[in-house]
């Protein structure tokens, strides 16, 4: 499959970590916009423009309105054909953009993609209905095989367990949907079983056409990346009236169609040495989550690294220096770093998905300078694995700052110690006593204020889409440029003024995730800190 260099993709996502994931998976030069209004800027030829609608926790009406506003912004830029070959004024146009994925013929209109959560969280149905309004057909495939989330018989299975029977929605305030069709209501849909998908793209495209003629939208079963590639290819055969909605797995499949050749990750023998302790050795089984996706919004930033782990985390070092006291402002509790442990470079591409995804390659060196900044890791997720990730980073030499929820939820800004050049600091929230009902959003907002008040402009690692978005909002960041993936879901971006920002869903990555990210951003150091 080849593409013309002027093919443009417009993708919408409901949270920041998902938007960054899509931007990396599409395999095109990308711009990640944090404001829907920025979609009105004409995309450059061959560019992917991805917008974070920040709609995961909006009500259904507001979420649908956000989707419609984003679509209008693109149309206003004068580069999109509406529906089946019609321009923004409803006039017939030579809409051939989507078919261009295979044929190379384009008319300047973008390909449309809508990212949804693979666990179907958020106002998925309202957003899908709004996104489908101008399309002949919306092709839906929510499976994410790399994270062991598949769709069989129209039901999401998480490690083989139906979503509504799993613990994946433990942090949500309502029950999980029993099927993808249930989550998509009121969108009229028809299921496409796995045996139909595996008949191949031409037969599948014919089935999609039949459904479109009946006013129905296909919801596809998928268990492998190959299944998702077949689905994306079949959609590409339908022409410009089709849109795609799915998880990062479908975004990767679209990226494979759009990319004429895939970059080859560097071999293990050519990687430069970096400081990863022996305990952080990567194994493919630990790379992808068995737990549900990040807990953001009402439950974000409530994790206690010392207790909420699946196995014991490394204990923090004895208390060290704290930020200068100020009588009127609370201060953070800090732990001095343990001695840095040098070890062989064990970072590697994700074995379960790296070979199948057309993305900017996983890397162990970063093609941009760090400017001598410190590195701040903000562990703003309640996922159990995050505690062990924090523990391993502390054992590798990072300073650990533990914040009390009550401090963060207050009106005063918590003072954090500024990360010195060449050092790594990890900030987490002490969830041992729980978080008062209704206070989680205030905790996340307080965490964002504390980070934005830091001097020295450190590089950032932000876990949890809600936390990442609130921190970047507090910093006034509105646009990111993806550089690459450090591991699956951990996307390295740069700001307009050169600061590095890594975003990652809370549940993604194995126990060594933070160590791998720190080693990638600081490859020349003989330990996480010096």
C-alpha positions as CSV (number, residue, x, y, z in Angstrom):
1,X,0.0,0.0,0.0
2,X,1.4,3.4,-0.9
3,X,0.2,6.9,-0.3
4,X,0.6,10.2,-1.9
5,X,2.7,12.7,0.1
6,X,-0.2,15.1,0.3
7,X,-2.7,12.8,2.0
8,X,-3.8,14.4,5.3
9,X,-5.3,12.7,8.3
10,X,-7.6,14.4,10.9
11,X,-8.0,12.4,14.1
12,X,-10.1,13.2,17.1
13,X,-9.5,11.7,20.6
14,X,-11.3,12.0,23.9
15,X,-8.2,12.3,26.1
16,X,-4.6,13.4,25.8
17,X,-2.8,10.1,26.2
18,X,-5.0,8.6,23.5
19,X,-4.5,11.5,21.2
20,X,-0.7,11.2,21.6
21,X,-0.9,7.4,21.0
22,X,-2.8,8.0,17.7
23,X,-0.4,10.7,16.6
24,X,2.5,8.2,16.9
25,X,0.7,5.2,15.4
26,X,-0.3,7.0,12.2
27,X,3.3,7.1,11.2
28,X,3.0,10.6,9.6
29,X,4.5,13.9,10.6
30,X,1.9,15.0,13.2
31,X,0.7,18.0,15.1
32,X,-1.2,17.3,18.3
33,X,-3.6,20.1,19.2
34,X,-5.0,20.6,22.6
35,X,-7.7,23.1,21.4
36,X,-10.3,22.1,18.8
37,X,-10.0,25.6,17.4
38,X,-6.5,24.8,16.2
39,X,-8.0,22.3,13.7
40,X,-9.1,25.4,11.7
41,X,-5.4,25.8,10.8
42,X,-4.9,24.2,7.4
43,X,-2.9,21.0,7.8
44,X,0.3,20.7,5.9
45,X,0.3,18.2,3.0
46,X,1.1,14.7,4.3
47,X,0.5,15.7,7.9
48,X,-1.7,14.1,10.6
49,X,-3.5,16.6,12.8
50,X,-4.8,15.0,16.0
51,X,-6.9,17.0,18.5
52,X,-7.6,16.1,22.1
53,X,-11.3,17.0,22.6
54,X,-10.8,16.5,26.4
55,X,-14.2,14.9,26.4
56,X,-13.8,11.7,28.4
57,X,-15.7,13.1,31.4
58,X,-18.1,15.4,29.6
59,X,-21.8,14.6,29.6
60,X,-23.2,13.2,26.3
61,X,-24.5,16.5,24.9
62,X,-21.3,18.4,25.6
63,X,-19.2,15.5,24.1
64,X,-21.2,15.4,20.9
65,X,-21.0,19.1,20.6
66,X,-17.2,19.0,20.9
67,X,-17.0,16.5,18.1
68,X,-19.3,18.6,15.8
69,X,-17.3,21.7,16.6
70,X,-14.0,20.0,15.7
71,X,-15.5,18.8,12.4
72,X,-16.8,22.3,11.6
73,X,-13.3,23.7,12.3
74,X,-11.7,21.5,9.8
75,X,-14.4,22.3,7.2
76,X,-13.8,26.0,7.8
77,X,-10.2,25.5,6.8
78,X,-11.5,24.6,3.3
79,X,-9.7,21.3,3.0
80,X,-12.5,18.7,3.6
81,X,-15.2,17.2,1.5
82,X,-18.4,16.7,3.5
83,X,-19.9,13.3,3.5
84,X,-19.9,11.4,0.2
85,X,-17.9,13.7,-2.0
86,X,-19.6,17.0,-0.9
87,X,-17.7,20.1,0.1
88,X,-18.4,22.3,3.1
89,X,-21.3,24.0,1.3
90,X,-22.9,20.8,0.3
91,X,-21.8,20.9,-3.3
92,X,-20.7,17.8,-5.2
93,X,-16.9,17.5,-5.2
94,X,-14.5,14.9,-6.4
95,X,-14.1,13.3,-3.0
96,X,-11.5,10.6,-3.5
97,X,-9.4,11.1,-0.4
98,X,-10.0,7.8,1.3
99,X,-9.6,5.8,-1.8
100,X,-6.3,7.5,-2.2
101,X,-4.9,5.2,0.5
102,X,-4.7,2.5,-2.2
103,X,-4.8,4.4,-5.5
104,X,-2.7,7.4,-4.7
105,X,-5.3,9.8,-6.1
106,X,-6.3,12.6,-3.7
107,X,-8.3,15.7,-3.8
108,X,-6.9,17.5,-0.8
109,X,-9.5,16.2,1.7
110,X,-8.4,14.4,4.8
111,X,-9.0,10.9,6.1
112,X,-11.1,10.9,9.2
113,X,-10.4,8.9,12.3
114,X,-12.0,9.0,15.8
115,X,-10.1,7.4,18.7
116,X,-12.2,5.8,21.4
117,X,-11.2,4.0,24.6
118,X,-10.6,0.3,24.1
119,X,-12.5,-0.3,27.3
120,X,-15.4,1.8,26.0
121,X,-15.2,4.4,28.8
122,X,-16.6,7.9,28.3
123,X,-19.5,9.1,26.2
124,X,-18.6,6.8,23.3
125,X,-22.1,6.5,21.8
126,X,-22.8,10.2,21.8
127,X,-19.4,11.0,20.2
128,X,-19.8,8.2,17.6
129,X,-23.3,9.4,16.6
130,X,-22.0,13.0,16.1
131,X,-18.9,11.7,14.2
132,X,-21.1,9.6,11.9
133,X,-23.5,12.5,10.9
134,X,-21.6,13.5,7.7
135,X,-20.4,10.0,6.8
136,X,-21.9,7.4,4.5
137,X,-20.8,4.8,6.9
138,X,-18.8,4.7,10.1
139,X,-16.6,1.6,10.4
140,X,-16.0,0.7,14.1
141,X,-13.3,-1.6,15.4
142,X,-12.4,-1.2,19.1
143,X,-10.0,-4.1,19.7
144,X,-6.5,-3.5,21.0
145,X,-4.7,-6.8,20.6
146,X,-1.4,-5.4,21.9
147,X,-3.1,-4.9,25.3
148,X,-4.9,-8.2,25.1
149,X,-8.3,-6.5,24.5
150,X,-10.2,-8.2,21.7
151,X,-13.7,-8.1,20.4
152,X,-15.5,-11.4,19.8
153,X,-19.3,-11.7,19.2
154,X,-19.5,-7.9,19.6
155,X,-18.2,-8.2,23.2
156,X,-15.0,-6.7,24.5
157,X,-12.8,-9.4,26.2
158,X,-10.1,-8.2,28.6
159,X,-7.6,-11.1,28.9
160,X,-10.4,-13.4,27.9
161,X,-12.9,-12.0,30.4
162,X,-16.0,-10.1,29.1
163,X,-15.6,-6.4,29.9
164,X,-18.7,-6.3,32.1
165,X,-17.4,-9.2,34.2
166,X,-13.9,-7.8,34.5
167,X,-12.4,-5.3,37.0
168,X,-11.7,-2.9,34.1
169,X,-14.4,-0.5,35.2
170,X,-13.6,-0.6,38.9
171,X,-12.9,3.2,38.9
172,X,-16.0,4.2,37.0
173,X,-19.2,5.4,38.5
174,X,-21.5,3.3,36.3
175,X,-21.6,-0.3,35.1
176,X,-19.6,-1.4,32.0
177,X,-21.5,-1.9,28.8
178,X,-22.2,-5.5,27.9
179,X,-21.3,-5.1,24.2
180,X,-19.8,-2.6,21.8
181,X,-23.2,-2.0,20.3
182,X,-24.6,-1.1,23.8
183,X,-21.8,1.4,24.3
184,X,-22.5,3.0,20.9
185,X,-26.2,3.6,21.4
186,X,-28.0,5.4,19.9
187,X,-25.9,4.8,16.8
188,X,-27.6,2.2,14.6
189,X,-25.1,-0.6,14.2
190,X,-24.8,-4.2,13.0
191,X,-22.2,-6.6,14.2
192,X,-19.6,-8.1,11.8
193,X,-18.4,-11.5,13.0
194,X,-14.8,-12.6,12.9
195,X,-15.4,-15.1,10.1
196,X,-16.7,-12.2,7.8
197,X,-13.6,-10.1,8.6
198,X,-11.4,-13.0,7.7
199,X,-12.9,-13.4,4.2
200,X,-10.6,-10.5,3.2
201,X,-10.9,-6.8,2.4
202,X,-12.9,-7.1,-0.8
203,X,-15.6,-9.3,0.6
204,X,-15.7,-7.2,3.8
205,X,-16.0,-3.9,1.8
206,X,-19.0,-5.4,0.1
207,X,-20.6,-6.2,3.4
208,X,-19.9,-2.7,4.6
209,X,-21.7,-1.3,1.5
210,X,-24.7,-3.5,2.3
211,X,-24.9,-2.1,5.8
212,X,-24.5,1.5,4.6
213,X,-27.4,1.0,2.2
214,X,-29.5,-0.1,5.1
215,X,-28.5,2.9,7.2
216,X,-26.4,0.8,9.6
217,X,-22.8,1.1,10.7
218,X,-20.6,-2.0,11.0
219,X,-19.1,-3.0,14.4
220,X,-16.3,-5.4,13.7
221,X,-14.9,-8.3,15.7
222,X,-11.1,-8.5,15.7
223,X,-8.5,-10.5,17.6
224,X,-5.3,-9.7,15.9
225,X,-3.5,-6.8,14.2
226,X,-4.0,-8.6,10.9
227,X,-7.8,-8.5,11.5
228,X,-7.6,-4.7,12.0
229,X,-5.5,-4.2,8.9
230,X,-8.1,-6.1,6.9
231,X,-10.8,-3.8,8.4
232,X,-8.9,-0.6,7.6
233,X,-8.2,-1.9,4.0
234,X,-11.8,-2.7,3.4
235,X,-12.9,0.7,4.6
236,X,-10.3,2.3,2.3
237,X,-12.0,0.6,-0.7
238,X,-15.3,2.4,0.0
239,X,-14.3,5.9,-0.9
240,X,-14.5,9.3,0.8
241,X,-17.9,8.7,2.5
242,X,-16.4,6.4,5.1
243,X,-14.9,7.3,8.5
244,X,-13.1,5.1,11.1
245,X,-13.7,4.8,14.8
246,X,-11.6,2.6,17.1
247,X,-8.8,2.2,19.5
248,X,-5.1,2.6,19.0
249,X,-5.1,-0.8,17.3
250,X,-7.2,0.5,14.4
251,X,-5.0,3.7,14.3
252,X,-2.0,1.5,13.8
253,X,-3.7,-0.4,11.0
254,X,-4.5,2.9,9.3
255,X,-0.9,3.9,9.7
256,X,0.3,0.7,8.0
257,X,-1.9,1.6,5.0
258,X,-0.6,5.1,4.9
259,X,3.1,4.3,5.2
260,X,4.8,2.9,2.2
261,X,7.6,1.4,4.2
262,X,8.2,0.9,7.9
263,X,11.3,2.0,9.8
264,X,13.4,-0.8,11.3
265,X,14.1,-0.4,15.0
266,X,17.7,-0.5,15.9
267,X,19.2,-3.9,16.8
268,X,20.1,-4.6,20.4
269,X,23.7,-4.6,19.5
270,X,23.8,-1.0,18.2
271,X,22.0,0.6,21.2
272,X,24.1,3.0,23.3
273,X,24.5,2.1,26.9
274,X,22.0,3.6,29.3
275,X,21.4,3.1,33.0
276,X,18.7,0.6,33.6
277,X,19.0,-1.5,36.8
278,X,19.0,-5.3,36.4
279,X,15.6,-5.4,38.2
280,X,14.1,-3.5,35.4
281,X,14.8,-6.1,32.7
282,X,12.1,-5.9,30.1
283,X,9.9,-9.0,29.3
284,X,7.2,-8.9,26.6
285,X,4.6,-10.2,29.1
286,X,5.1,-7.2,31.3
287,X,4.9,-4.7,28.6
288,X,1.2,-4.6,28.0
289,X,-1.4,-4.2,30.7
290,X,-3.5,-6.9,32.2
291,X,-5.1,-4.3,34.4
292,X,-7.7,-1.9,32.9
293,X,-6.7,1.4,31.4
294,X,-5.7,4.4,33.5
295,X,-8.0,5.7,36.2
296,X,-8.4,9.3,35.5
297,X,-11.0,11.9,36.3
298,X,-12.9,11.1,39.5
299,X,-10.3,8.6,40.7
300,X,-7.1,9.9,39.3
301,X,-4.0,10.7,41.3
302,X,-5.0,8.6,44.3
303,X,-2.4,5.9,44.2
304,X,-0.1,5.1,47.1
305,X,3.1,3.6,45.7
306,X,4.1,2.0,49.0
307,X,0.9,-0.2,49.3
308,X,-1.1,-0.5,46.1
309,X,1.2,-2.7,44.1
310,X,0.8,-6.1,42.7
311,X,4.2,-7.0,44.3
312,X,6.3,-5.1,46.8
313,X,7.8,-2.0,45.4
314,X,11.3,-0.7,46.4
315,X,11.0,1.2,49.6
316,X,11.7,4.9,49.6
317,X,15.0,6.2,50.9
318,X,15.3,8.0,54.2
319,X,13.9,11.5,54.2
320,X,16.0,14.0,52.4
321,X,15.8,17.8,51.6
322,X,12.5,19.5,51.2
323,X,11.5,22.6,49.4
324,X,12.2,25.9,51.2
325,X,9.5,26.4,53.8
326,X,7.0,29.1,53.3
327,X,4.6,29.9,56.2
328,X,1.5,30.5,54.0
329,X,2.0,27.5,51.6
330,X,2.1,23.8,52.2
331,X,5.3,21.9,51.2
332,X,5.8,18.5,49.8
333,X,7.3,15.5,51.6
334,X,10.4,14.3,49.7
335,X,12.7,11.3,49.8
336,X,16.3,11.4,48.9
337,X,17.3,9.2,46.0
338,X,18.9,5.9,46.5
339,X,22.3,5.3,44.9
340,X,22.0,5.0,41.2
341,X,22.4,1.5,39.9
342,X,24.1,1.1,36.6
343,X,23.3,-1.9,34.4
344,X,23.0,-3.0,30.8
345,X,20.5,-1.4,28.5
346,X,17.4,-3.6,28.6
347,X,15.0,-1.4,26.8
348,X,13.5,-3.0,23.7
349,X,10.6,-2.7,21.3
350,X,7.4,-4.3,22.4
351,X,7.6,-7.9,21.2
352,X,3.9,-8.3,21.2
353,X,3.1,-5.4,18.9
354,X,6.3,-3.7,17.6
355,X,6.6,-5.9,14.6
356,X,3.1,-5.2,13.4
357,X,2.8,-1.5,14.0
358,X,3.8,1.2,11.4
359,X,4.9,3.8,13.9
360,X,7.8,6.1,14.6
361,X,10.2,3.4,16.0
362,X,10.8,2.7,19.7
363,X,14.1,4.1,20.5
364,X,16.7,4.4,23.2
365,X,18.2,7.7,22.2
366,X,16.3,10.9,21.7
367,X,17.0,13.1,18.6
368,X,16.5,16.3,20.5
369,X,18.5,18.1,23.2
370,X,17.4,18.2,26.8
371,X,19.0,21.6,27.4
372,X,20.4,20.4,30.8
373,X,16.9,20.3,32.3
374,X,15.8,18.1,35.2
375,X,13.2,15.4,34.5
376,X,9.9,15.4,36.4
377,X,7.8,12.2,36.4
378,X,4.2,12.9,37.5
379,X,2.6,9.6,38.5
380,X,-1.0,10.8,38.2
381,X,-2.8,7.4,37.9
382,X,-4.4,5.1,40.4
383,X,-3.4,1.9,38.5
384,X,-1.8,-0.7,40.7
385,X,1.2,-1.2,38.5
386,X,2.2,2.5,38.9
387,X,3.3,1.9,42.4
388,X,5.9,-0.7,41.3
389,X,6.9,1.6,38.4
390,X,7.6,4.4,40.9
391,X,9.5,2.0,43.2
392,X,11.8,0.9,40.5
393,X,12.6,4.4,39.4
394,X,13.4,5.4,43.0
395,X,15.6,2.4,43.3
396,X,17.4,3.6,40.2
397,X,18.2,6.9,41.9
398,X,15.2,9.2,41.4
399,X,14.1,11.5,44.2
400,X,10.5,10.6,45.4
401,X,8.1,13.4,46.4
402,X,4.9,12.1,48.0
403,X,2.0,14.6,48.1
404,X,-1.0,14.4,50.4
405,X,-4.4,14.6,48.7
406,X,-5.6,17.2,51.3
407,X,-2.7,19.4,50.4
408,X,-3.4,19.2,46.7
409,X,-7.2,19.8,47.0
410,X,-6.7,23.0,49.0
411,X,-6.5,26.5,47.6
412,X,-2.8,27.0,48.2
413,X,-0.2,25.8,45.7
414,X,2.0,23.0,46.9
415,X,5.7,23.8,46.6
416,X,7.7,21.1,44.8
417,X,11.5,20.9,44.9
418,X,12.8,22.0,41.5
419,X,14.6,19.1,39.7
420,X,18.2,20.0,39.3
421,X,19.8,19.6,35.9
422,X,20.6,16.0,35.2
423,X,18.4,14.6,37.9
424,X,15.1,12.8,37.9
425,X,12.2,13.5,40.4
426,X,9.0,11.4,40.6
427,X,5.9,12.9,42.1
428,X,3.0,10.7,43.4
429,X,-0.1,11.1,45.5
430,X,-0.4,9.3,48.8
431,X,-3.6,7.4,48.5
432,X,-3.3,5.4,51.8
433,X,-6.2,7.2,53.4
434,X,-8.3,7.4,50.3
435,X,-9.6,10.6,48.6
436,X,-12.7,12.3,49.8
437,X,-15.6,11.8,47.4
438,X,-15.8,14.5,44.9
439,X,-12.3,15.8,45.6
440,X,-10.4,13.8,43.0
441,X,-10.7,16.6,40.4
442,X,-9.5,19.1,42.9
443,X,-6.5,16.8,43.6
444,X,-5.6,16.6,40.0
445,X,-6.0,20.4,39.6
446,X,-3.7,21.0,42.6
447,X,-1.1,18.6,41.1
448,X,-1.2,20.6,37.9
449,X,-0.8,23.9,39.8
450,X,2.2,22.5,41.7
451,X,3.9,21.3,38.5
452,X,3.3,24.5,36.6
453,X,4.8,26.6,39.4
454,X,8.1,24.8,39.2
455,X,11.1,27.0,38.0
456,X,13.6,25.7,35.5
457,X,11.2,24.2,33.0
458,X,11.9,20.5,33.6
459,X,11.0,17.9,31.0
460,X,7.9,16.0,31.9
461,X,6.6,12.4,32.0
462,X,2.8,12.5,32.6
463,X,0.8,9.4,33.4
464,X,-3.0,9.4,33.1
465,X,-4.8,11.4,30.3
466,X,-6.6,13.6,32.8
467,X,-3.5,14.5,34.7
468,X,-1.5,15.1,31.6
469,X,-4.1,17.4,30.2
470,X,-4.5,19.4,33.4
471,X,-0.7,19.9,33.7
472,X,-0.3,21.1,30.1
473,X,-3.3,23.4,30.5
474,X,-1.7,24.9,33.6
475,X,1.5,25.4,31.6
476,X,-0.3,27.0,28.7
477,X,0.8,24.3,26.3
478,X,-1.6,24.1,23.3
479,X,0.4,22.2,20.7
480,X,2.7,19.2,20.8
481,X,4.9,17.5,18.1
482,X,5.3,13.7,18.5
483,X,8.8,12.5,18.2
484,X,8.3,8.7,18.8
485,X,7.2,6.0,21.1
486,X,9.5,4.9,24.0
487,X,7.3,1.9,24.5
488,X,3.8,1.1,23.6
489,X,1.6,4.0,24.6
490,X,4.5,6.1,26.0
491,X,4.7,8.8,23.4
492,X,7.5,11.4,23.4
493,X,6.5,14.8,22.2
494,X,8.1,18.2,22.2
495,X,6.5,21.6,22.9
496,X,7.0,24.6,20.6
497,X,9.9,25.8,22.7
498,X,11.7,22.5,22.9
499,X,10.6,20.9,26.2
500,X,10.1,17.1,26.1
501,X,6.8,15.8,27.3
502,X,6.1,12.0,27.5
503,X,2.4,11.0,28.0
504,X,1.3,7.5,28.9
505,X,-2.0,5.9,29.9
506,X,-1.9,4.8,33.5
507,X,-2.1,1.0,32.9
508,X,0.4,0.9,30.0
509,X,3.9,-0.4,30.4
510,X,5.5,-3.0,32.6
511,X,7.1,-2.5,36.0
512,X,10.1,-0.9,34.3
513,X,8.2,1.6,32.3
514,X,9.4,4.8,34.2
515,X,13.0,3.5,34.2
516,X,12.8,2.9,30.4
517,X,11.4,6.3,29.8
518,X,14.0,8.0,32.0
519,X,16.8,6.1,30.3
520,X,15.4,7.1,26.8
521,X,15.3,10.8,27.7
522,X,18.6,10.7,29.5
523,X,20.6,8.1,27.5
524,X,24.1,9.5,28.4
525,X,23.7,9.2,32.1
526,X,25.3,6.3,34.0
527,X,22.3,6.1,36.3
528,X,18.9,7.8,36.4
529,X,20.4,10.6,38.4
530,X,23.9,11.8,39.0
